[in-house]
Amino acid sequence: MKTYYVYVLTDKNNQFFYTGVTNNIARRTWEHKGKFVNSYCKRYNINKLVYCEIHNDVILAIHREKLIKKWKRSFKIDAINNMNPDWNDLYLSL
């Protein structure tokens, strides 16, 4: 069974968000940290993993990613605060 991750990254000041989906959260976050992907993330230095959900169905993971992308900023902040109240970089604990 495969595992899929819906994740939210932010910059060091927590001003900008990027939401994505992947089947390898460590590799994908490393790519963002190395600025190997996505000009939006590169431009705003978005590379701190602050939110992550685990799914076993790729269709559900993609659906969830699309929902989170449509959320208001305040909803994203509430979700992050509930999961990661100190806004620590979760990459360090992978």
C-alpha positions as CSV (number, residue, x, y, z in Angstrom):
1,M,0.0,0.0,0.0
2,K,1.4,3.4,-0.9
3,T,1.4,6.5,1.3
4,Y,0.7,10.0,0.1
5,Y,1.3,13.2,2.0
6,V,-0.6,16.5,1.7
7,Y,1.7,19.2,3.1
8,V,2.0,22.9,3.7
9,L,5.3,24.8,3.5
10,T,5.9,28.4,4.6
11,D,8.8,30.9,4.6
12,K,10.8,31.8,7.7
13,N,8.4,34.6,8.6
14,N,5.2,32.5,8.0
15,Q,3.9,34.9,5.4
16,F,3.6,32.8,2.3
17,F,2.1,29.3,2.0
18,Y,2.6,26.5,-0.5
19,T,0.4,23.4,-0.5
20,G,1.3,20.2,-2.3
21,V,1.0,16.4,-2.4
22,T,3.7,13.8,-2.7
23,N,4.4,10.2,-2.1
24,N,7.8,11.0,-0.5
25,I,7.6,13.9,1.9
26,A,11.3,13.8,2.9
27,R,12.5,13.9,-0.7
28,R,10.0,16.6,-1.7
29,T,10.8,18.9,1.2
30,W,14.5,18.4,0.5
31,E,13.8,19.6,-3.1
32,H,12.0,22.7,-1.8
33,K,14.9,23.4,0.7
34,G,17.4,23.1,-2.2
35,K,15.3,25.3,-4.4
36,F,15.3,22.6,-7.1
37,V,11.5,23.1,-7.8
38,N,8.7,25.5,-8.2
39,S,9.6,29.1,-8.9
40,Y,6.9,30.4,-6.5
41,C,8.7,28.6,-3.6
42,K,12.1,29.6,-4.8
43,R,11.0,33.3,-5.2
44,Y,9.6,33.6,-1.7
45,N,12.0,31.1,0.0
46,I,9.2,28.8,1.0
47,N,10.9,25.7,2.5
48,K,9.7,25.2,6.1
49,L,7.4,22.1,6.4
50,V,4.7,23.1,9.0
51,Y,1.8,20.9,8.2
52,C,1.4,17.3,6.9
53,E,-1.4,14.8,6.5
54,I,-1.0,11.2,5.6
55,H,-3.4,9.4,3.1
56,N,-3.4,5.9,1.6
57,D,-5.4,6.9,-1.5
58,V,-3.9,9.2,-4.1
59,I,-7.3,10.4,-5.2
60,L,-8.3,11.5,-1.7
61,A,-4.9,13.1,-1.2
62,I,-5.2,15.1,-4.3
63,H,-8.8,16.1,-3.4
64,R,-7.6,17.2,0.1
65,E,-4.7,19.2,-1.5
66,K,-7.2,21.1,-3.7
67,L,-9.5,21.8,-0.7
68,I,-6.6,23.2,1.4
69,K,-5.5,25.4,-1.5
70,K,-9.0,27.0,-1.6
71,W,-9.0,27.6,2.2
72,K,-8.8,31.2,3.5
73,R,-5.5,32.1,5.1
74,S,-7.1,32.0,8.5
75,F,-8.2,28.3,8.0
76,K,-4.7,27.3,7.0
77,I,-3.3,29.1,10.1
78,D,-5.8,27.3,12.4
79,A,-5.0,23.9,10.9
80,I,-1.2,24.5,11.4
81,N,-1.8,25.8,14.9
82,N,-3.8,22.7,15.8
83,M,-1.1,20.3,14.4
84,N,2.1,22.3,15.0
85,P,1.5,25.1,17.5
86,D,5.1,26.2,17.6
87,W,5.4,26.2,13.8
88,N,8.5,24.0,14.0
89,D,10.0,22.8,10.8
90,L,8.7,19.2,10.6
91,Y,11.4,18.2,8.2
92,L,13.8,18.0,11.1
93,S,11.7,15.2,12.6
94,L,11.3,13.1,9.5
